[in-house]
Amino acid sequence: MTSQLEEKGEDFQQLGPDRVLNLVEKVLGIRCNNLFRTLNSYINRVFEIETVDKVRMVVKFYRPGRWSKEALLDEHKFLLDLVGQEIPVIAPLVFPNGETIAESGNIFFSVFPKVGGRSVDEFNDDQWLQLGRLLGRVHRVGETAKAEHRITMVPHRSTQEQLAYLLQSPCVPDEMKPPLEEAALAIIADIQPLFSEMESIRIHGDCHFSNVIQRPGESFYLIDFDDMAMGPPVQDIWMLLPGEVDESFVELDLFLEGYETFRPFDRRSLRLIEPLRAMRFIHYMAWCAHQVEGDGLTRAIDGFGSGEYWRSEIADLIDQRERIAEGHLPSGNML
């Protein structure tokens, strides 16, 4: 039976070297040395370790309650599918029992190979083509199966669920809940029709430049699939752009040239970029609230949960709705 401490998350916070190393040795049937390094992660607990044979690995302990085992397996299946097509991502190791997830108490954990690399601050023309080819290949694999236990990124489902979570969260002051609900529901109603004819496939879901790393002499790697989802392919494109769409025609054109080497791209879906940006606003609010409620300590940004914070966020939603209504859409040969 799960203890009260585990239910409250203390057990998760108290993961230490002895426990982590013993767990990895047990599930993999290996011996580790004393190297133990904590890596940055807002949500999970992540550690770098090393075997006695000097093989570096990364152990990820998933925050209890954030994902079901089935949702984690959807992520792992996608990663293994991608590796099976020789696409540069970092998939979990398969344990001797054939699984990629082990459990300790109420905590799921997985082990990954250590793959170093660095982010690129600004992509050149060849790299935009390369990024397009990478995402085209990822999405070609993504469309071959469904992630049944992951969110589907459409306003009336994922965004509606995130709003419902916020409206019951103590992170939102009671007086801020009605204007937040009004602003969010107005956006959801406005943008939902735009998604009705768009495809939904397995996507990375959080594809920004920090989740693309470069290794010397190798192609880009796409990392951190924690937020993988079912959604429109354009979700994995817009956050990579250096600015608004009407400021990024050259980069977008190069990206799509590379992308369409492997997979057709529906240019009508570029109309979803500003709606997806609005959805991202609400997603981020809910993400921050999950962080605070998860352990009562973590805050992703200063001032989160204050009246000033929520007034600013609500104003941003209202401004973004006006932006969408004004029709900030790409032109020229993009459509």
Secondary structure, DSSP 8 states (H G I E B T S, - for coil): ---HHHHHTHHHHT--HHHHHHHHHHHHT--EEEEEEEE--SSSEEEEEEETT--EEEEEE--TTTS-HHHHHHHHHHHHHHHHTT-SB------TTS-S-EEETTEEEEEEE----EE-SS--HHHHHHHHHHHHHHHHHHTTS--TTS-B-SIIIIIHHHHHHHHT-TTS-GGGHHHHHHHHHHHHHHHGGGGTTS--EEE-S---GGGEEE-TTS--EE---TT-EEE-TTHHHHTTSSS-GGG-HHHHHHHHHHHTTTS---GGGGGGHHHHHHHHHHHHHHHHHHHHHHHS---SSTTTTSHHHHHHHHHHHHHHHHHHHHT----GGG-
